[in-house]
Amino acid sequence: MRNVLLLIHDDEGQESRYQAALDVTRAVGGHLTCVGLTMIPEFVGDYVGATSMILADEQTDQAANKTRMLGRLEREDVSFDWVDRTGFTAQTIRDHAGLADLVVLSCGGGGDLTEQMNVAIADTLLQVGKPVLAVPMDAGPFNLCGRALVAWDGSDDAEAALRAAAPLLSKAEDVTIYYTDDGSLRIPAEDAARYIARHGVEPIIKCEPAGTGRAATAILEECRKGRHDWIVMGAFGRGRVIQQIFGGATRSMLKDSPVPLLLMHDR
């Protein structure tokens, strides 16, 4: 994992995305590609003039943001390059994620920005097939070297997430593989533990009795109790038209997680 792609746009999630991307890039000795996005307004009515005015304001704002962010990047100890694009979030990320090893986007919050980010996350996972680090908009510093939680369900997606996360899990001081014992695991947690042990990680395996609650609720409670700094999990299982168009546990985690999520989907 050497090539990290970061969406740069002056919004409420930019700072947490930026700090997380820097932390990952430093940890792996990698290269950071910054995609400076000027967003085309999606719904502005039927007035061409209104579209032009909104786009002009956006161009002014993002040009100023580029100046600020380039000044900061030049003072950081990371290799980086910058690409300017005008377009929609998901399509822009899709166009540039092909040679990335990890894409850093935002989650949580609310409103139109959150929905655009959720669509971009789903598109990157389902269409491009790249892992995503989804960072809560109000997250503090990303402690990559702290405590990591692997949410394990034995699925193809969980396997893909573990493979993608292995280089970063090797940086964590503590890794817990967490699963619920409902008798349905295709691949046991012990196999997952043996896999990351070969990457120099000695995880703790934690099993909870199967309950009647939602998977996301159980994962978030374990994250809170264990004071974990980030979570690894498979995303968008194959049930019922991708969980009725990007629903289920993944959407709940994107909405409610207080810590960054490293997500992967097995295509």
RALINGI-V418235 format. One record per residue. N is the residue number from 0. PSI is psi in radians with two decimals (* if undefined). NEAR is the number of other ideal C-beta (glycine too) atoms within 10 Angstrom. Layout:
# RALINGI-V418235
n=N psi=PSI near=NEAR
n=N psi=PSI near=NEAR
This chain:
# RALINGI-V418235
n=0 psi=1.71 near=17
n=1 psi=-0.44 near=13
n=2 psi=1.97 near=16
n=3 psi=2.26 near=26
n=4 psi=2.22 near=26
n=5 psi=2.25 near=27
n=6 psi=2.13 near=25
n=7 psi=2.07 near=24
n=8 psi=2.41 near=23
n=9 psi=1.51 near=17
n=10 psi=3.12 near=19
n=11 psi=-0.28 near=15
n=12 psi=-0.07 near=23
n=13 psi=-0.77 near=17
n=14 psi=-0.76 near=14
n=15 psi=-0.65 near=22
n=16 psi=-0.81 near=27
n=17 psi=-0.85 near=21
n=18 psi=-0.71 near=16
n=19 psi=-0.75 near=26
n=20 psi=-0.70 near=28
n=21 psi=-0.78 near=21
n=22 psi=-0.78 near=22
n=23 psi=-0.80 near=26
n=24 psi=-0.75 near=25
n=25 psi=-0.77 near=15
n=26 psi=-0.62 near=17
n=27 psi=0.01 near=19
n=28 psi=0.70 near=9
n=29 psi=-2.84 near=20
n=30 psi=2.39 near=16
n=31 psi=2.11 near=22
n=32 psi=2.11 near=22
n=33 psi=2.13 near=22
n=34 psi=1.83 near=23
n=35 psi=1.92 near=21
n=36 psi=2.22 near=24
n=37 psi=1.97 near=20
n=38 psi=2.28 near=23
n=39 psi=2.28 near=16
n=40 psi=2.34 near=15
n=41 psi=-0.72 near=10
n=42 psi=1.81 near=6
n=43 psi=0.39 near=15
n=44 psi=-2.73 near=8
n=45 psi=0.21 near=6
n=46 psi=2.00 near=9
n=47 psi=-0.65 near=9
n=48 psi=-0.69 near=8
n=49 psi=-0.71 near=12
n=50 psi=-0.77 near=15
n=51 psi=-0.71 near=12
n=52 psi=-0.77 near=13
n=53 psi=-0.75 near=14
n=54 psi=-0.67 near=16
n=55 psi=-0.74 near=10
n=56 psi=-0.73 near=11
n=57 psi=-0.73 near=18
n=58 psi=-0.72 near=13
n=59 psi=-0.80 near=11
n=60 psi=-0.78 near=15
n=61 psi=-0.48 near=20
n=62 psi=-0.74 near=12
n=63 psi=-0.68 near=11
n=64 psi=-0.70 near=18
n=65 psi=-0.77 near=17
n=66 psi=-0.78 near=9
n=67 psi=-0.84 near=10
n=68 psi=-0.64 near=20
n=69 psi=-0.67 near=14
n=70 psi=-0.69 near=9
n=71 psi=-0.78 near=10
n=72 psi=-0.64 near=18
n=73 psi=-0.31 near=8
n=74 psi=-0.07 near=6
n=75 psi=2.77 near=13
n=76 psi=0.90 near=7
n=77 psi=2.61 near=16
n=78 psi=2.31 near=12
n=79 psi=2.79 near=18
n=80 psi=2.94 near=10
n=81 psi=2.36 near=15
n=82 psi=2.27 near=14
n=83 psi=2.35 near=13
n=84 psi=2.58 near=17
n=85 psi=2.20 near=14
n=86 psi=-2.75 near=14
n=87 psi=2.64 near=17
n=88 psi=-0.97 near=24
n=89 psi=-0.79 near=20
n=90 psi=-0.67 near=14
n=91 psi=-0.79 near=22
n=92 psi=-0.73 near=28
n=93 psi=-0.68 near=17
n=94 psi=-0.43 near=13
n=95 psi=-0.06 near=18
n=96 psi=-0.12 near=23
n=97 psi=-0.64 near=10
n=98 psi=0.32 near=9
n=99 psi=2.59 near=23
n=100 psi=-0.38 near=18
n=101 psi=2.39 near=26
n=102 psi=2.26 near=28
n=103 psi=2.06 near=27
n=104 psi=3.14 near=26
n=105 psi=2.73 near=31
n=106 psi=3.04 near=27
n=107 psi=-2.87 near=22
n=108 psi=-2.54 near=16
n=109 psi=3.05 near=10
n=110 psi=-2.90 near=8
n=111 psi=-0.66 near=10
n=112 psi=-0.77 near=17
n=113 psi=-0.75 near=18
n=114 psi=-0.70 near=13
n=115 psi=-0.71 near=19
n=116 psi=-0.74 near=28
n=117 psi=-0.72 near=21
n=118 psi=-0.73 near=16
n=119 psi=-0.69 near=24
n=120 psi=-0.86 near=29
n=121 psi=-0.74 near=22
n=122 psi=-0.73 near=18
n=123 psi=-0.69 near=25
n=124 psi=-0.81 near=27
n=125 psi=-0.63 near=14
n=126 psi=-0.72 near=14
n=127 psi=-0.53 near=20
n=128 psi=0.60 near=14
n=129 psi=2.58 near=21
n=130 psi=2.59 near=24
n=131 psi=2.34 near=30
n=132 psi=1.85 near=29
n=133 psi=2.02 near=30
n=134 psi=2.15 near=27
n=135 psi=2.45 near=23
n=136 psi=-0.52 near=19
n=137 psi=0.33 near=13
n=138 psi=2.59 near=22
n=139 psi=-2.80 near=11
n=140 psi=2.45 near=11
n=141 psi=1.95 near=24
n=142 psi=1.34 near=17
n=143 psi=-0.61 near=21
n=144 psi=0.19 near=14
n=145 psi=-2.25 near=16
n=146 psi=2.11 near=17
n=147 psi=2.47 near=28
n=148 psi=2.15 near=26
n=149 psi=1.98 near=28
n=150 psi=1.90 near=25
n=151 psi=2.24 near=29
n=152 psi=0.17 near=21
n=153 psi=0.21 near=17
n=154 psi=2.96 near=18
n=155 psi=-0.66 near=16
n=156 psi=-0.68 near=22
n=157 psi=-0.70 near=27
n=158 psi=-0.81 near=19
n=159 psi=-0.71 near=20
n=160 psi=-0.72 near=27
n=161 psi=-0.73 near=25
n=162 psi=-0.77 near=15
n=163 psi=-0.62 near=22
n=164 psi=-0.25 near=28
n=165 psi=-0.77 near=17
n=166 psi=-0.54 near=17
n=167 psi=-0.61 near=23
n=168 psi=-0.51 near=21
n=169 psi=-0.26 near=14
n=170 psi=-0.26 near=16
n=171 psi=2.53 near=24
n=172 psi=-0.37 near=10
n=173 psi=2.25 near=17
n=174 psi=2.23 near=21
n=175 psi=2.23 near=19
n=176 psi=2.06 near=23
n=177 psi=2.29 near=24
n=178 psi=2.81 near=22
n=179 psi=2.41 near=21
n=180 psi=1.52 near=11
n=181 psi=0.17 near=11
n=182 psi=0.15 near=6
n=183 psi=0.04 near=10
n=184 psi=2.13 near=19
n=185 psi=-0.70 near=11
n=186 psi=2.11 near=16
n=187 psi=2.74 near=13
n=188 psi=-0.51 near=21
n=189 psi=-0.61 near=11
n=190 psi=-0.70 near=14
n=191 psi=-0.70 near=21
n=192 psi=-0.72 near=19
n=193 psi=-0.63 near=11
n=194 psi=-0.89 near=16
n=195 psi=-0.31 near=22
n=196 psi=-0.55 near=11
n=197 psi=-0.17 near=8
n=198 psi=0.25 near=14
n=199 psi=0.30 near=10
n=200 psi=2.26 near=20
n=201 psi=1.61 near=9
n=202 psi=2.82 near=22
n=203 psi=2.39 near=11
n=204 psi=2.21 near=16
n=205 psi=2.17 near=17
n=206 psi=2.35 near=13
n=207 psi=2.50 near=13
n=208 psi=2.54 near=7
n=209 psi=2.35 near=13
n=210 psi=-2.96 near=11
n=211 psi=-0.04 near=4
n=212 psi=3.07 near=10
n=213 psi=2.61 near=12
n=214 psi=-0.75 near=18
n=215 psi=-0.68 near=20
n=216 psi=-0.76 near=14
n=217 psi=-0.72 near=18
n=218 psi=-0.78 near=24
n=219 psi=-0.62 near=20
n=220 psi=-0.72 near=12
n=221 psi=-0.68 near=19
n=222 psi=-0.75 near=22
n=223 psi=-0.83 near=11
n=224 psi=-0.69 near=9
n=225 psi=-0.04 near=16
n=226 psi=0.83 near=11
n=227 psi=2.60 near=23
n=228 psi=-0.39 near=21
n=229 psi=2.82 near=25
n=230 psi=2.44 near=25
n=231 psi=2.27 near=27
n=232 psi=2.66 near=27
n=233 psi=2.69 near=25
n=234 psi=2.54 near=31
n=235 psi=1.19 near=23
n=236 psi=2.86 near=19
n=237 psi=0.05 near=12
n=238 psi=2.39 near=10
n=239 psi=1.24 near=10
n=240 psi=1.07 near=9
n=241 psi=1.01 near=17
n=242 psi=0.92 near=16
n=243 psi=0.95 near=10
n=244 psi=1.37 near=10
n=245 psi=0.74 near=19
n=246 psi=-2.67 near=14
n=247 psi=-2.75 near=18
n=248 psi=-0.64 near=21
n=249 psi=-0.83 near=27
n=250 psi=-0.68 near=20
n=251 psi=-0.72 near=16
n=252 psi=-0.71 near=24
n=253 psi=-0.60 near=25
n=254 psi=-0.70 near=15
n=255 psi=-0.21 near=14
n=256 psi=2.31 near=22
n=257 psi=-0.12 near=14
n=258 psi=2.79 near=22
n=259 psi=2.57 near=26
n=260 psi=2.19 near=25
n=261 psi=1.97 near=24
n=262 psi=2.55 near=31
n=263 psi=2.55 near=26
n=264 psi=2.33 near=26
n=265 psi=1.99 near=18
n=266 psi=* near=11
